Amino acid sequence: MSDAVLKSDMQQIVVDEVFPHAPEILWKALTSGDLIARWLMPPNGFAPVEGRRFTFQTKAGGAWDGVIHCQVLEVRPNERLVYAWKSGHESNVGYGARLDTLVTMSLSKVEGGTRLTLVHSGFVTPNNDIAFNSMSEGWPKVFKQLDNVAAEQASPDSLH
């Protein structure tokens, strides 16, 4: 094989942050549909069950209807959640181009809270550059919202 074929044309987004919450609190925020809607976007049909299919709806563009098709691939309560994230349309270039990626969220207890590492992998360059750039900026913002939602769940005043 040539070097060009061996060269990787995939990118991934990694966001790694320590939250001042127990793993169970973050897990609830990551796996409850009502809470996911508050920090990411409303899921349709989500449950933390391996094999479960669900969708998100975002802004449509070109031939793409804006639906993000997901499937839960791995569930280890309070430790790891993995799902496929597929969207776009093959006729789109730029926004709404075909996207076939994987979202992996790993939690580990650390001093002062829980480390959450998100890896969103499988972005093919240059086709997915717009999605990659947008989500590279978006995931850190989403983590701030996730922290707020988790803090409310951890509050003694919250209704569990």
Secondary structure, 3 states (H helix, E strand, C coil): CCHHHHCCCEEEEEEEEEECCCHHHHHHHHHCHHHHHHHCCCEECCCCCCCCEEEEECCCECCECCEEEEEEEEEECCCEEEEEEEECECCCCCCCECEEEEEEEEEEEECCEEEEEEEEEEEECCCCHHHHHHHHHHHHHHHHHHHHHHHHHHCCCCCC
